Amino acid sequence: MGDYQGAGSEWSRYWSGRAGNDSSEVYAFQGLEADEELKGFWKGVISDFPKTARIADLACGAGSVIRHAHALGYSNLTGVDISPDAIALMQSRYRGVRGVVSNIGSLPFPEDSFDLLVSQFGFEYAGATPSLEAIAPALSKGGRFVGIVHMTEGAIARECRANKAACDALEDTGFIPAAMRVFEAYDTAERTGTDADKRALSAALEGLEAPRQAIADLAAKKHDLAGHTLSGTQIMFNRRRFYKLEDILDWLQRVKDENLAHAARMQGMVDASLTREQVIDHLGRLKELGFTAREPEAMMQGSPAEPIGWIFDATKTS
Ligand SMILES: C[S@@+](CC[C@H](N)C(=O)[O-])C[C@H]1O[C@@H](n2cnc3c(N)ncnc32)[C@H](O)[C@@H]1O
């Protein structure tokens, strides 16, 4: 399990970056919101409860599960997420939903606060066991906890590993630092005109050759961020007299930082994913906490159907 505080800060960065976008972009990135299997699953779970049920979505992000409860006419809804920007985004979409910024491992709710706790690819980020220990008291007796968690062998974890490798490939080209050195050297050489600074510029340009080829190769393989970085840099290079050096360097640094943050999120998802044996262990812990739990089942998605996550489904009996 990764350091969830670190993972949380990467998520905050993600949600603050997406706060201005419309919902379709947020959901397109997650790739899950429009999914019919998930929608059918959650609507089935939620519909078992009366319309007055107190429901909380843990690690709600932009409100992926809340969305279904809201559409079904449930009104006693709470979204919890570690990211204030995620909560703000969720509340801007689903009016009247209570938003709570909290780490799931230390929920601020009194005992018996909810009838249904749900979480879609969320509670495992805080570490499944600390989460379950925090979740248990917040549920009322007879209440149900249903979570879908990342699955180590599943399609989403596989995609995350591929995305992480793509981020690493971009970083490994060394293009951004090499391009920054060229812009700096140009700026200096053009200002001073000294031979030493012209030689420094030649060296910087030479140092850019291999990274430029490497990033162009990635772009040719449809690596979107590589293509965007290369074309953006070329435009700034051709028009460099119209840009301030600090703005160019700032743009390049932000691309680099976002790539690293995306890599960290992808690794965080892989680290948070669970094997069947781990799910069984966690369900054992839930039983010790007074729950009856169903055998773990795989959540299937797509055609042909592939497993994407494990379903936790437990009822608090004592
Ligand atoms: C993969 S996203 C899932 C979001 C949403 N449930 C969905 O299905 O679209 C994981 C979410 O967990 C949140 N998160 C990560 N660590 C957390 C923690 N320790 N406590 C609460 N939320 C956390 C992130 O901010 C992010 O919104």
The ligand as an SDF file (V2000), in Angstrom:
LIG
                    3D

 27 29  0  0  0  0  0  0  0  0999 V2000
  -10.0300    6.6440   -8.5540 C   0  0  0  0  0  0  0  0  0  0  0  0
  -10.7250    8.0610   -7.8250 S   0  0  0  0  0  0  0  0  0  0  0  0
  -12.3880    7.5150   -7.6880 C   0  0  0  0  0  0  0  0  0  0  0  0
  -13.3780    8.6510   -7.5520 C   0  0  0  0  0  0  0  0  0  0  0  0
  -14.8430    8.2280   -7.6690 C   0  0  0  0  0  0  0  0  0  0  0  0
  -15.2490    7.3430   -6.5890 N   0  0  0  0  0  0  0  0  0  0  0  0
  -15.1090    7.6020   -9.0230 C   0  0  0  0  0  0  0  0  0  0  0  0
  -15.4070    6.4080   -9.0860 O   0  0  0  0  0  0  0  0  0  0  0  0
  -15.0260    8.3340  -10.0210 O   0  0  0  0  0  0  0  0  0  0  0  0
  -10.1310    7.9760   -6.1600 C   0  0  0  0  0  0  0  0  0  0  0  0
  -10.6500    9.0710   -5.2590 C   0  0  0  0  0  0  0  0  0  0  0  0
  -10.1840    8.8230   -3.9350 O   0  0  0  0  0  0  0  0  0  0  0  0
   -9.8720   10.0610   -3.3290 C   0  0  0  0  0  0  0  0  0  0  0  0
   -8.9370    9.7240   -2.2440 N   0  0  0  0  0  0  0  0  0  0  0  0
   -7.6590    9.2740   -2.3490 C   0  0  0  0  0  0  0  0  0  0  0  0
   -7.1630    9.0060   -1.1340 N   0  0  0  0  0  0  0  0  0  0  0  0
   -8.1480    9.2770   -0.2310 C   0  0  0  0  0  0  0  0  0  0  0  0
   -8.2520    9.1900    1.1950 C   0  0  0  0  0  0  0  0  0  0  0  0
   -7.2150    8.7560    1.9430 N   0  0  0  0  0  0  0  0  0  0  0  0
   -9.4140    9.5680    1.7970 N   0  0  0  0  0  0  0  0  0  0  0  0
  -10.4600   10.0270    1.0570 C   0  0  0  0  0  0  0  0  0  0  0  0
  -10.4210   10.1110   -0.2990 N   0  0  0  0  0  0  0  0  0  0  0  0
   -9.2960    9.7390   -0.9360 C   0  0  0  0  0  0  0  0  0  0  0  0
   -9.2910   10.8950   -4.4510 C   0  0  0  0  0  0  0  0  0  0  0  0
   -9.3310   12.2880   -4.2070 O   0  0  0  0  0  0  0  0  0  0  0  0
  -10.1970   10.4760   -5.6200 C   0  0  0  0  0  0  0  0  0  0  0  0
  -11.3190   11.3140   -5.7110 O   0  0  0  0  0  0  0  0  0  0  0  0
  1  2  1  0
  2  3  1  0
  2 10  1  0
  3  4  1  0
  4  5  1  0
  5  6  1  0
  5  7  1  0
  7  8  2  0
  7  9  1  0
 10 11  1  0
 11 12  1  0
 11 26  1  0
 12 13  1  0
 13 14  1  0
 13 24  1  0
 14 15  1  0
 14 23  1  0
 15 16  2  0
 16 17  1  0
 17 18  1  0
 17 23  2  0
 18 19  1  0
 18 20  2  0
 20 21  1  0
 21 22  2  0
 22 23  1  0
 24 25  1  0
 24 26  1  0
 26 27  1  0
M  CHG  2   2   1   9  -1
M  END
$$$$
